[in-house]
Amino acid sequence: MGAPRSDETTVVDLLLGEGEPTAQDRLRQRLAEDPALALELAETVALFEACRQLRVEPGARFAGRMHDVVRRAERRLPAPRSSPWWVAAGWLAAAAAVVSALLWHFDPLGRRAVRALPGPIVHRAPARPMPPPVAGEGVAAPVLPEVAPAVAWAEAIEAMRWRLGIENSHRLEQAMAAALEEPADPLQRWLAPHNALASLRASHERRTLPEVRRAALRHQGGLEDADARVQELAARLAADLRSLPLGARPGDVGAVALAVRAVLAAGADESDRAAALADGGDWLANQLPELAGARLASALAALVEVAAVTGRHGERVRAHGRRLVDEVLQPDPETWRRRRPELLGAAVPVATLADAARVAQLLPGLGVDPARCLLVRQLLLGRLRERRDAGDDGPELLAALLYGGADLLDAGERAEVERQLRRWTPLRLAPDFVTVHQLAWGFEPGRLGFTRLQRELRRLSVLPDPGAMASRAAFCLCLATQYAAWPGGGLGTLADGG
């Protein structure tokens, strides 16, 4: 981007309200079209905020210079003339009488009216520091509309810090600090989710070819015949999804979401399978306005994949994805004032926390703010670490850590989680197929223990159908691991004959 002309409005002019209105409108249009210019605006806002908070403490040399100035001034002042003490006392008495008369006449504090009130007035100091203000509670709106989102974001961060500070939630405080660090590559934070959605779409297209699925099973050390079990389970799940308009209840959201994801993983190449996938996606999309918290995260975990693969419901996923992020990050008189948001509470299953983290990882590809999504992911990961610190160190939580946030763990923590998970085999964890699914999909190719895990997954293919929709869908996802878990993996090479 070249240097702006002298008559053009710059980002600094826009923030200061300078320039012609037409020039400001042209710059706003460029901001909407140019990601690099939008990043420049965000960096300039951050610079202004940093300068506004800058404070400089005077040093010892400054204090010495001020002392010299005072001493020189004292030497130049004439010595005060002494006067008899009774003269000063008379002036003080007269001044006190005048002040008393004026106070009695005007009564500025309303003392005479207060005496007429029944009972004393008691003033009590607050028991604890007051939380920072949130939007809608008498806070003055910013002058510049371009700065308003940045101000609201700063107020939300302060409200969260206040709550975590009085709770001594060190894990969540560390998670916030990690999310708010300046990214080394800001554009990568925006590009990675778009690339992930494109990989999901391309991987689904390749999975519709049976020879590619079987080649992937053979390449990863699985059984080629396991694909027959996957397709059998997917056909039954498709039949369940086709019956949704007649018999499903809103409480079935988690099971329906898992079934939709399983049909996608199996490869919806047949016409009846594609119709069932459309029915399941439509049913979940219609439920979205009534969902919140954990159930909203479960529904979006399926719909974000549906939007990536089929292009359906993209607008709804974007809108309700923003609502999910706001549920975690937006302070109000209840959330972050009196309690944490639901997803950071104690009642949400760890598998749902991992699904919510996966959703937040993909939402920027549909237009949701990547910085806010990263903060949600880090807070969810911090909540999992809190539960682990409290003594929950079972395979469910370890698998959720790996499945929902492997890319956010540092090398040492990730290696330790994987080492602990190698103590468990998929067959020992059955029939908890949700944990097996997250364990199998969390180990990426090339990691220590990956090949052994693929060998152990072969033993699952002989287990009977669990029967219930949720368990059957999770079982199907486990068996489809080798060709559905890693969209950017080897399916492209296998599809090309490599």
Buried (B, 14 or more C-beta within 10 A) or exposed (E): EEEEEEEEBBBBBBBEEEBEEEBBEBBBEBBEEEEEBBBBBBEBBEEBBEEEEEEEEEEEEEEEEEEEEEEEEEEEEEEEEEEEEEEEEEEEEEEEEEEEEEEEEEEEEEEEEEEEEEEEEEEEEEEEEEBBBBBEEEEEEEEBEBBEEBBBBEBBBBBBBBBBEEEEBEBBBBBBEBBEEEEEEBEEBBBBBBEBBBBBBBBBBBBBBBEBBBBBBEBBBBBEEBBBBBBBBBBBBBEBBBEBEEEBEEEBBBBBBBBBBBBBBBBBBBEEBBBBBBBBBBBBBEBBEEBBBBBBBBBBBBBBBBBBBBEBBBEBBBBBBBBBBBBBBBBBEEBBBEEBBBBBEEEBBBBBBBBBBBBBBBBBBBBBBBBBBBBBBBBBBBBBBBBBEEEEEBBBBBBBBBBBBBEBBEEEEBEEBBEBBEEBBBBEBBBBBBBBBBBBBBBBBEBEEBBEBBEBBBEBBEBEEBEEBBBBBBBBBBBBBBBBBBBBBBBBEBBEEE
